[in-house]
Amino acid sequence: MNDAGGSGFDDRVEPGRRLISVEHDRSHSLAERLAGRVHALSWRTPVHHFRLRGRYPLKLFDVPADPIEGLVRLGGAMLDGEILWQGESVRIEDYDFRPRTMSTAFSDHLQSFAWLRDLSAAGPRQRVAPIAELLAKRWLDAFGKQIHEFAWRPDLWGRRILFWGCHAPLIMSSDELRTPLLNTLSRGARHLDNSADKAAPGLARVAAWTGVVAAGLLIPGGELRQLHGEKGLERALADALHSDGGIVSRSPVEQMDLIGLLAMLRKYYEMRGQRPPVPLGEALAMAVPPLLGLTLGDGGLSSWQGAAPIDGGRIDAVVTASGVRARPLRQSREWGYQRLSVGHTRIIADAAPPPISRFAHDACASTLGFEMSDGPWRLIVNCGGGRGANNALHPDLAQALRSTAAHSTLVLADSHSTAVHPDGTLGKGVTEVEVERQEDMHGSQIDMRHDGYARRYGFAHRRRIEIAAGGREVHGQDQLLPTGRGPRGEESGFAIRFHLAPGVDVSATADGGGALLRIAEGALWRFRATGGEVGVEDSLWIDSRGRPQPTRQLVISGTALSDGIDVKWAFARSG
């Protein structure tokens, strides 16, 4: 994942100013929600049950390989009697797949059978198969014949077909289970034939259509279903990905998940000796560079839209499974993340409005935030996490992690640049971001501006960041510029926050204008600022396993008068 590696992908930065505007938020209207609910209720009718009738397969064509290895740690926990995932757990001894108190995300993980991947990594088949068969039988007892949205949602069936196919030897080795599982798999495929396009737009719809295609390749006689699924998948991918390959939710976790689903589906084609359709290959080739573009010097992801800083090993596994070799995308014009890299210094900045509610849940007000690394060491981070990393976090903490203040950017009047609602949606705020990039022999720089505070306070936030030649100096400037809109003459406090990675020791200078930052086992960085007072406060960071870690943050604070502010800051590496 080196910026200089890869082939066949043009990652040049095109200079010039661009305006990124959020499209009209086509959130699900009342009519759309009612239509979706009516469709789900129709699944319980005799008509739908009649649609699911038909000949059942006696066997599958073959077993496609799962291209991504599971986590031995999670598989080992299953051998010890517990399913763990993102801070939640259930005991296998008494889990029957029926609704119980847990997060929707954990329930979906269990219902999708994605845990089969981890279980398969924990030991030989004869050791892990009894657990897989026990859980498969319990799912059949609960939902094999009862069609309920809780378990029969299209995106869940799409994922379930992928995992049942790749791990069939774990759940279909006994005569007792093989026939009912094959029958249910066939019924699930027929259910998807009519329901895939009813899945929520974005990743969920892609997951549903991958299941249709996989079933067409897996079950004998599925040629027409395969063609039907390929057309649906092409439509779903066109709606789910921006033209630069970034997913519409702007979520790094969903970007990685989409690549993983397509990589699994590609194995189904390999199992049948077929060439994958062009849209599938193009989607993978487009999606990998943006994901790599969010990696820092340690190879792991930077933290955006509720994601944890997923470690480099998992990123490598997904990218390897994709079969795509590419450089990290440095300039994503629609997905909105910008990557600056000079020497050992890397910066990832959020230079776009937040995702619209139609495509995102628990999104964050992170516009103009950034993260920075020095070689393999993280220096500046966002708090990250939230529901995208740990479902067991206290709701108040998960909500706070979505705030502007939880990101390394400017906060005006202790408010969000985009409103953050308790139900997981975002409200009014940033609608436009201007971005200008420049790359030359002297370094890399970006100039960004958003309108999130314009209506309420009459200011635009402008941020400029430059990495000087060699990567040893980073110069920044934050301005609040009067827009002629909003209230005038009111003074508001501002705070420019730089959350520090764990392991970075910080001490403020006596003059209140700077600080010394020492990376454990790394370099010393000197920080200076003008236009505000520099202080040090407590913070926290969500690690790669979704666990909160205490850390510190630099804060430049002051008062914004009617004519705005102009704050300059710089990081300089010593030694």
N, C-alpha and C positions, 0 to 999 in steps of 0.2 A: 504494500500500500504506500509505496514511495511516490512522491509527486512526479518524479522523473521516469517512473516505470510505465509499463503497459504499451499497447500499440493499437493503431486503428481508431483512435478517438481524438478529436480535435478539442483540446482544452484551452485554446488561446483566449486571452481576455480581450474583448472588444472595447476600446475606450469610448467615452461619450456618456451623456446624461440620459437616463431613462426614467420613466414614470411607471410605477407599479400600482395599479388601482385594484381594490377589491371589487369583484363583480357584485351585482345585486344579490343579496343573500336569499337565495331561493330555498329558504327553510321549508320543511314539509308543511304545507297548508293543512287546515282542518280537513278539507276534502280528501287530501292525499292520505292523511293518517286514518281517516275513517275507511277509505278504500282498502288500505293495508290491513286494517283490523277485520273488515268483512271477509277479505280473502283468507286470512288465517282462520276465521271461524268456519269458513266453508270446508276446511280440511276435515272437519268432524262429521260432515254430511255423508249420507249413503252414496251420493253422486261421486264424491272424491274417492271414497273407498272403492267404488266400481272402477275408477280410472287406474287404481293401483293393482288391479287384478291382471293376471297374465301368466305366461309360462315362466317358470323359475329355472335358473341355471343349475346344472348339476356340478359345474366346476367353473373356475376362472381360467382365462387364457394362460396366465403365468403370474409370477410375483415380481413386480417392479422393485428395484432397490430404492431404499430411502437415501437420498444423496447427502443428508445432513445427519451427522452422528449425534446421538442424544447425550445428555449430561449424566455422567456416572453418579454424581452426587445425588441427583434427584431419583435416579433409578434405584440406587442403594437404599434410599429412604423407603421406597415402595417394598423392597425386600424385607425391610424392618416393620412394615405394616402401615405406612403412612404415605399419602400423596401430598407433596409440598409444591407450592407454586406462589411466587410473589407475595410472601408473607402470610399466606393462609395454608391451612392443612385440613385433611379429613382422614379419619381412621378407616382403613380398608375393611376392617372387621364388620363395621356397621353401616357402610355407605351403600346406598341402593339407587342412586341417581335421581331420586325423586326430589322435588323442591325442598330446600332447607335454608336456614339463615347463612348466607355467604354472599360475596359480591357477585354481580353478574359476570364479570370477567373470569372469575374462578370457575363458576358454573359452566361457562362456555368452554373453558379449557378441558374440564372433565367430560362434558358432553361430546366434544369433538374427537376424543380418543387421542389427542396429541401426546398424552403421557406415554403412549406405546413406544414412542421414540426413545424416551429416557429409560423405560423399563428394558427395552431390548439391549441397551448399552451396559446393563448392570450385571450381565452374566450369560452363561450358555442357555440355549432355548429350553432345555429340560428343567432348568431352575426357575426361569421367569415365566414360562408359559402357563403354569397353574394359576398365577395371579392374574394374568391377562384373561384367561378363560373364565375365572370366577367373576371378574368385573363385566366381561362381555355378556355372560349369562344374566347377571343382575340387570344390565341395561335392557336386554330382551324381555325380561320379566316385567320391567317398568314401562317400556315404550315400544317394544317390538310390534305390538298390535294397537296400542293406544296412540293415536296421532294427536300430538299436543304441541303448541308453539314452543313450549319450553325446551323440547328436544328435537322438534322437526323443522325448526327454522331453516330456510334454504342455505344460508352460509354455514350452519353447523353440519348439515348433511353433505355439503360440498367437501368440507374438511374431513368429515368422518369417512367418506368413500376413499379419499386419498390415503388416510392412515390405515384403514382396514385393508386396502389393497397392498400397501407396502409391508404391512406386518401381519399378513394373513396367516403365516405359519404359527404365530403366537396365539391366535384366537380360533383358528379353524382346524387344528390338528386332530381334534377328537370328533368321532362320528356324531356324538350327541349334539355338538354345537354347529357343525359344518352346514347341515341342511337349513336349520332356522336362520343362521346368519346369511347364507346365500339368498334365501327367500326375502329376508328383510333388506338386504343390500339391493336386490332387484326392485322392491317396492320403494325404497328410498330414491332410486334413480328415476323411477316413473314420477314420483312426487316432485323431483327437481325439474323434470322436463317441463312442467307446467308452472313452477314457482320460482325458478332462478331469477327471472327478471323482476320479481317482486321483492327481492332482497334490497336492503338499503344501498344507495349508490356509493361507489367507491370500493374499498377493499372487500366489504361483505358481498357485493355483487360479483366481484372477481372470484371470490372463494366459491360461491355457488356455481358459477359456470365452469370452473375447473373441475368440480365434481361431476357435472354432466359429461364433459369430455372424457374424464377418467373412467366413468362408468361405461361409456361407449367403447373404450379401448380394453376394458377389463372383462366385460361380460360378453360371451359369444353372441353374435348376431346384432352387435351394436353399431353397425356402420352408419345408419341414418341418424342415430342419436349423436354419434361423434360429429357428423357434419353440422347438425343442429347446434351442438355445443360450441363448436369452433366459431360459428357466426355470432353466437351470443357472447362468447368470451372476447371476441374482437371488439364488439360494441362496449362491453364493460371496461376493457382496458383503455379504450379511447376516452371514456368518461372519467376514469380513475387517475390518469397520468397527465400532467402538464406536458407541453411540447418539449421541455428540457428533461423529462424523465422523472420529475419529482411527483410524489403522490399528492392528491388534492388536499388531504388532511394536514399536510406539512409535518406529519409525524415520522421521525426516524424509525420508530419501532414498526409502524405500519409499512414503511418502505422496505425494511428488512423482511417483514412477514410476506409481503407481496412477492419479493424475489424468491423466498423459500417455497411458496406455493407453486410458482411457475417452474422452479427447478424440479420439484417433485413431479409435476405433470410431464415435464420433458422426459423423465425416466419411464413414464408409461409408454411414450412413443418409442423409446429405445427398446423396451420390452417387446414391443410388437414389430420391431425392425422398420419403423416408419420415420420419415423426416418430419419434425415438428412444423406446423404452419408458420409462414413468414411473420404474421403479427405477434406470435408468441416469442420468437427469437428477437424481433425488433424491440419488444417491450423489455425483455431481459437486458439487451444491450443498452437501452436507454436508462433503465432503472439503477444499474450498478454504479455508474460514475457519480450521481448525486449522493448515494449512500456513502461512498468513499470520500466524497467531498466534505463530509461532516466528521471525519476522523481527525484526532489530534496526534501529537507526536508519539503517544504511547500505543497508537493503533486502535484505541477505543473510540466510541462515539462521544461527541459533545452532547450536552443535555438540552433538548428542546422539546416543547409541547408535551411535557410530562414524562419524557423518557429518562431512564437512568443511563449513566455512561457505560453502556454495554461494552464489555472488554473485547480486545482485539481478536482473541481466539475465536469468539463466536462470529465476529464479522468475517474473519478469514474463512470460516466454515461455510457461511452462506454464500460468499462471493465465489469460493471454489466450486460449490455445488452449481452455481449459475453457469459455469463454463465461460464466463466473460472476463477477458483481461482488458483493463482500461485504467487510465489515469483518473485521479479524483477530479470531479467537476469543480472548477474554481469560481465560475460565474454562472449562477442559475438565475435566469431572468424572470421566471414565473414561480418556481418553487420558493425562491426568495433568499436562500442562504448564500453568502459570499465567503470565499476562502482566500486568505492572504498568506503567502508562504515565502519567507526569505531566510536563507541560512537555516538555523535550527528553530526559528520562531514561526509558529503558525497561529493564525487568528481565524475564527469562524464567527461571522456576524449575521444577525437576523435583519435583513434589509427588505422586508415585505410586510404588508398587513397580516394580522392573524388569519387563520383559516375560517371560512364561513361555517355557520352552524350546521348546514346541510351535510357537511363532510367531516365534522369533528365533534368530539365530546371531551370535556375536561381540557380544552385548549388553554393556552397561556397568553398573557399580555406582555410579550417579550420583545416587541419591536425595538430595534437598534441596540439590543443587548449583544454581548460578545463573550467568547471564551478564548483563552490564549495558553499556549504551551511553549516550553523551552526544551527542545529535544524530547526525551521521554517523560519529562516532568510537566504536570499541569501547574499553571500559575494562577490565572484568572478563570473562574467558572461561573455558571449559574447554579442555583440551588438544585434545580432539576427535580426529578422524581414525581411525586403526586401519585394519582391512581394509575398512571402508566407504568409505574415501577414497583409499587408496593400497595396492595389492596388493604393491608392491615394498618396503614397509617391512620391516625386520628383524623376524622373528617375536617376539623378546623385546620390542622397542619396541611392536609392535602389541598385544601382551598387556598391557604396562604402561599403554597408553592406555585400556584398559578399566577400570582400577582406580579406586577411590574417590579416591585421592590425585591422579589426573589431572583431577579436577573441583573446582570452587570450592565446597568444603564441608568438613565436619569429619571427621577421620580419628582413630579411637581405637585405641591400641596398635598403630599401623602396620598395621592390618588393613582389610579391605574391609567395607563395610556389608552387602554380599551377596557370597558366595563367587564368585570368578571362576575357571573351570576352563580348562585349556589346550586342551581340545577345542572351545572356543567357547561352551559352555553356562554357565549360572549355577547356583550351588548354594543352600544355605540362607542366609538373611539376612532382608531386609525382607519382611514379609508384610502389614503394615498401615501406612497413613499417614493421620493425621488432618490435615485442612485446614480453616482458617477464613479467609474473605476479608471485607474491609470496604472500601467505597469511599464517600467523602463529599467535601465541599468542602475538607476539610483535607488530603486526599491519598489514597494507596492503600496498603493493608497486607495482609500475609498471615502467618498463624501455622500452622506445620507441625510434625509430630512423626512420627518413624518408630521401629520396633522392631528394627532390624537388629543392634543391639549388646546387646539385652536378654538373650538366652539365654547368650551367652558372657561378658558383662561386667556384666550386671545394670543397664544404663542404657538409657534412651530418649533419642534425640537430638531436641531441640526447637529450631527456628529460627524467629525472627520477623524480618520485613523490612518496613520502611515507607519509602515515598517521601513526603516532606513536600510541602506545597503549593508549587507552582512548580517542583518537581523539582530544587531546588538542594541538598537534603540527603537522604541515605539513612541510616537508622538500622537497625541489626541487633542481634540477640541470639542467641547460641548457648548452649544449656544441655544438660548431661547430667543427667538426672533418674533417681534410683534407682527401680527397678521392683519390688523385692522378689523378683526372680528372678535366677538366675545367681550367680556367686561374689561374696562380700562381703569387704570389708576389704583387697582388693588394690589397689595403686596402679598406674595405667596412664598413660602419656604420651598427650597429645592434640596435634593440629595442625589448625588451621583455615586452609585454604589459599584464597588469592585469586590465581588465575593472571591475569597482566596481558597485555593485547594487545600485539603488536609495535608499536613506536613510542611506548610509554608509558615515560618516564623515571621512575625511582623512587629515592628516597634516604630511608633511615630516619632518624628524629630521634634525637638523642643520648641522650634519656632512655629509649629502648627501648619507647616507648608509642605510636609513630605513624610516619607517613611522608608525604612529599610526592610526588604523582603529577602529572606534566606530560604531557599528550597532545600529540604532535607536531602543530603547527598548530592545536591546540585549547586547552582550558582547563586551569587548575591545580586539582587536587583535593587536599584535605587529609584524611588518614586518621588516626583515633585509635581506641585500643582500651584497655579495662580488663579485668582478669581473666586476663591472660597477657602474655608478652613478644613484641613485634613484631620480626620479622627479615625479611631479604630473601634469597631464594635463586634459583638458576637454574631455568628452566623451558623449555618449548617449546610451540609452537602449530602445528597443521597447517592450512595455508592452503587457499584455495578450489581449488587444483590438487593438493592432497594432499601438499604439500611441507612438511617440518618447518622451522619458523622459530624461532631462539633468542629467548627472552624471559625475563622475570623473574616472580617471584611473591612476594606478601606472605604471611607465615606467622605466625599467633598460636599460640604453643606454651606448654605447661605440663603439670602433672600433675593427673590426675583422682583425687581422694580418694574415700573410700567414700560421702560425701554429695554427690558430683557436682561440676559446675562451673557458673559463670555468667559468661559473657564478653559484654561489650557492645562494639560497634564502630560507627563512623560514617564516612561520606564526606561532605565538604562542598565545594561548588564555589566557587572564588574567581574574581571578575571576571566 
